[in-house]
């Protein structure tokens, strides 16, 4: 697995974790174009605003999945970054890093389509369409919407959604769920935003 990293000389911790995770590192170019690398891994470091701007450009302009490496004091900042596919809070565990990278690059069974009314999710291509019109979703927005469609009717708490969709406990994570739900509603459009219902003091229900 080829991974683009920033900064060009990452911390020893990240470099060792990527090596143990079986990833091959290349420096993220100053002017990147969608290339052969599977995902971009960015250490937030001491300039979070600049790194988040760069991550947004990768995700929104190039469609690249972005994995951020942060410390606990920066978790709230990442919670606002709905364009980020995933993130890790140090200290890094190579096994967890490998699992996260695998999630970002995995392929679903071919020709499998999940439908809800006029919405279709193609799990082979990770494409979403509404009446054959593409809906531009980040990886985690797609995974959250997919989970909702496959688990309609019941109410899910924010903590349950973090565990089932993100696959890990996120420090201060409830806001991450709210941000992703808000972005999903916006991208689905006014007519379909009501598919995701807020259940006060509990969580969300789909359908």
Secondary structure, 3 states (H helix, E strand, C coil): CEEEEECCCCCHHHHHHHHHCCCEEEECCCCCCCCCCCEEEEECCCCHHHHHHHHHHHHHHCCCCEEEEECHHHHHHHHCCCCCCEEEECCCCHHHHHHHHHHHHCCCCCCCEEEECCEEEECCCCEEEECCEEECCCHHHHHHHHHHHHCCCCEEEHHHHHHHHHCCCCCCCHHHHHHHHHHHHHHHCCCCHHHEEEECCCEEEEC
